[in-house]
Amino acid sequence: MSYQIININTASPDQAKSKVLIIYTGGTFGMAYDVRGVLIPFDFSLILHHLPALRSLQLDLTVISFDQPIDSSNIGPTHWKEIGQIIFDHYADQDGFVVLHGTDTMSFTASALSFMLQGLGKPVVFTGAQLPISEPRSDARENLITALEIASAKTKEGKAMVPEVCLYFDSALLRGNRSRKVESMHFDAFQSENYPALAKAGVAIDYNDAAIHKVSVPKALKLRTRFDTGIAILKLFPGIPNDTIDAILSTKGLRALIIETFGSGNAPSSTWFRQALKTRIEQGLFVVNISQCPGGMVEQGRYETGKWLEEIGVISGRDMTTEAAVTKLMILIGEQGAEKAKELIGKPLAGEMSEQ
């Protein structure tokens, strides 16, 4: 995948407060109308024309723009590797990173990066927009400016204020692997039901220090890039046909299954479903239980309709999002194999789930 590098001078190197790398992957954010009235990717070398307020931030900015911007519906592990590699390659000479990304799969990519970047001690802030930056009412300007402020923010000791993968949108900074897209028509597109916001932006940016991941001793950054996509999601619904379940369980190359269950982790207790799942688990498939509810968590022993899942070996995903569970499974299986992944999937690795 090819890209271009653009330097944006908002301050001289000796006067800049921080060095921040912007990675533009595509999405609504960077669109502008051409002479025909058609939306096309705009030239990031003209960003100061669209957003002159960037000059007041006094940052040393570099933009890496994909030559072929990608609609986020087409994003996948290949692109996650590319983004991760760019961050890894520029990690030593940057204070923070902002990733401009389409909103549809932003939470998947942010979750993936949180597991890929082991030992991260600098901010990686995902953001985007619901309206193109060329639109008069666009949310792109405020989202980018605040994301850059967060990516460059430091404590009194000179350490990164938010040393983790996060997502900023509509005044809220969320942990990346706790976020999910919930809105397509309004600016408050993302929520984090099971973990508090890392910061709220108003007149000032109010950081929630207690919720932010702390780095006591800096570690060398390691990049994980091996993914295994042998994963399926089974979303339960009342009256789901046996043939549907059987087709998913019979998928060739299936290594792990995420079941989106009801409430606190409950599922139909029909004999057929129980036996079909039990048989596949005994054959080596490992199954993770994620609730369909945006808030709350899986508690498999709370009701009889959830307890049987635990008894046959289904692993509780507790309060993980589906986005976090999918990307975590992909990278655990890809990097360490199915057996080790089975051991680690129920344990927090990057703040994606609550401690038991």
N, C-alpha and C positions, 0 to 999 in steps of 0.2 A: 504494500500500500504506500503510495507516494504522498508527500505533503510539502507545503512551502513554509518557510520560516520568515516571519515579519517582525521587525523591531519597531517598537513604538516608544518614542522619547517623550515622556511626560515630566521627566526630571533628569538632570545630568547624573551619571553614575555615582559621583561623590556626594550628591545631595539626595538621592533616592532613599526612601525609608526602608524599602524592601524590594527584592527581585521576585516577580511572580510570572509564571508561565501559564498562558491561556492556551488550552487545546480545544480547537473548534472542530467537532466531528460532523456537525450538520444539525438539522432540526429547524423549527420555526424561527428561532432566535435570529439567525443570520440571513434572513430573506429580505429582498428589496424588489420593488417593481422596476422593470425595464421600460423602455420607450413604448413597448406594445401593451403595457399594463399587466405583464405576466410576472409572477413571483419567481425570482431566481436568486441563487446565493450571491450575497454582496461581497465586495472586495474588502477584506479586513484591513488593508492598508489605509482605508478611508474611515476607520472606526472613529477617529477624532472628529471627523466631520459630523458623524451621526451622534457622537457622544462627547462633546467638548469638555464636559465636567470631569472626564478622566484626568485632565491635566492637574486638577486640584489634589489628586491623591498622592502625587509625588512618588510614583513607583517606577521602577525600571521594568518595563513590560516587554515580553516577547510573546508572539502568537505563532502557534503551529496550527496551520489550517489544512485539513485533508483536501487534496486536489479534487476529489469527488465526494462532496458532502453526502452523508448517509441519512436517509430517513430512519428514525429510530426503530421503526417496525422491522427493519432489515438488519438491525444490530445483532451480533452473536459473538461466540467465544473468540473468533478470529479478530474481531475489532477490540474486544476486551484485552487481548494479548497486545495489540498495537498500542492502545492507550497506556497499559501498564508498562510496556517497554519504553515509551517516551518519558514517562515519569521517572522510571529507573535510570535512564540514561542522563537525565538532567537533574537528578536529585541533589547532587552535591553542590551545584551552582545556583540553586533556586531556594527561596524561602517558603514558597507555597505554590499551589497549582489550582487553576480554575478550569473545569471541564464543561464546555458548552455542548449540550446534548439535547436531542428531542425528548419530549416529556413522556411519550408512551412507554418506553422501556428504561427510563432513567433510573428507576429504583433497582432494576435487575443489574444494570451496569455498575451502579454505586455499590451494590451488595457484592458483586463479583470482585471489584477492586479491593474491597475491605478484606477479602480472604487472600487475594493475590499478593498484596503488599505487606509482607510479614516484617514486623519491626518498624513500621511507619512512625515517624516522629514529626512530620510536617503536615500542614493542612492540604487536603485534596477536596475541593469544594465543587460539587456538581450544581449547575443551574441551567436555566433555559428560559423559555417564554411561551405564553399562550398566544401572543400576537407578535408578528415580525417587528424588528427594531425600526423599520421604516414607517410603521403605523403611528399616527399621532397619539393614540391611547395605549401604546405598547407598554407591557410590563417588563420588557427586556432591559431597559435602561437601569431601572432601580435594582433589578435582580443582579445584573452584572456589577454595578458599582458596589453594592453591598457585599457580594461574593468576593470581590477583590479586597475590600476592607478586611473581611474575615480571614482570607488567605494570607494577608500580610500582617495581621495583628499579632503582637507579641506581649508577653508578660513583662513585669518590671525587671525580671531576671534575664530578659532577652530570649526566652523560649517561646515556641509557637503557642498561641492561645488555644487553638483547637487542633491538636496533632492527630487527626483521624480523617477517615473518608466520611464526608457529610454532604448534605443536600440543602441548598438554600432556595426558598421560593416564597414569595408573598409574605415577607417579614419574618418568616420562621426558619431557623437553622435546625435541621433534623439529622440524627445519625443515619448515614446512608442505608445501612442494612436493617434499619427499623422503619424505613419509609415505604409508602405505597401510593400510587396515583389513585385519587378518588374522584376527581372532577375534571371534566373536559370543556366546560362552558364558562367557568369562572376562574379568577386568578389564584384562588387558594386550592391549587391542584393536588397537593400532597398532604398526607397526615401520618402521624406516628402515634397510634393509639396506645401502644404498650410501653412507650418510653418517652420521658419528657423532652421538650425541645432543648437543644444545646444553647440556643440564644434566641432572643426576640429583638427585632430591629424596629425602633421607632425614631424618636428624636435622637436617641443614642442607641448603640447596640448593647443590650443587657445580656451578658454571658451567664449561663447557669453552670458555674464552676463545678458543682457537685455532680453534674451529669456528664461532664466532658472527660474523656479518657486521658489519664495522666501518664506521662512518660518520665519516670524517675531517672533511669539510666539509659541514655541513647544507645540504640543497637544498630548494627549494620543492616541496611535494608536488603531483604531477600525478595525475589520475584518468583511467584509460582505461575506457571503458564500452561500446565497440562490439564486439559479438561476431558471428561468422559460424558458424553451426552446420552448414555443409555439409561435415561430416566423418564418416567411418565407421571402424569397427575391424574388421579381419579377423583373427580368431584361428585360426591354423593348427592342424590336428590330422591324424594319419595317416589317410589315406583320405578326406580332405575332397572332396566331389563337385565336379566342374567347374562344375555348375550353380549351386552356392552361391557360388563365387568370381565367376562371371560375373554373378550377380544383384547382388552388392555393387559390382562394377566398373561396372555399368550404372546405378547409382542416379542419379536425376535430381538435378542441382544439386551433385553431389559435386565438391569442390575439393581435398580432401586425404584421404589414406588412411593409417591407422596399421596396420601389419602386426605382430601379435604372433607372433614367430618362435620357433624352438627354440634353446636353449642360448645361444651367443654371437652369435646373429643368423643362424641357418641356416634354409633353406626348401627344400621339394621342388624339384628342378631339372628337372622334366618340361618337355618342349618346349612343351606347351600353356600351362602356367602362365607360363613365361618370356615367351612371345610375347604373351599377353593383358596382362600387366603392362607390358611394353615398349611396346605399342601405346597404352595409356592414358597412360603417362608422356609419350610423344611428342605426345599430344593435349592436354597441359597439366596433367594430374593430377600432384600431387607426393605421394610416398609416403615415409613415415617408418618405420624399422625399430626396433621395441622388443622386447626379449626377454621371453618368458613367465616367465623365472626371476626371483624376487624380488631375488636378489643377482647381482653380476657386471655385465657390460656387453656391448653389441653390438660385435663386431669383425668387420666384413664380409669382410675379407681373410684371416681365419685359416684357414677351410676353403673348399673348392671350392663347397660348398652355400651359402656366404654371399657368396663373391666375385662370383658372377654378378649378385647384387642390386646391388652397387656398380657393376658394369659397365653396367647399363641405367639407372642414375640414381637408385636408391633411396638416401635420405639416412639415415645412421646416427643413431639417437637416443641412442647411447651408453648411459649408465646412468640415463636418465630413467624415471620411473614412467609408467604409462599415464595416470594422473590428471593429471600435469604436462603430458604431451604433448597430451592432449585440450584442456585449458584454454589452453595456450600457443598451439596452432594456432588455436583459436577467436578469441582476442584479436588475434593477429598478422594473420590474414586480415581480421578485422573492422576493425582500425585502419589497416593499411598495405597491404592487398591481397595477393593470392596470390603475386605475383612476389617482393615484399619478404619475405613470410613464408617462402618457400622459401629465401631467402638467410639468414634469421635463425634458423630452427628448429633448426639444428645447433649453435648458439652459445649459451653460458650467458647468461641475461638476469637471473636472480634467484637464482642459486645452485642451480638445479634439476638441473644436470648438471655432471660434472667437465670440467675443461679438457682439451683434447687434448694 
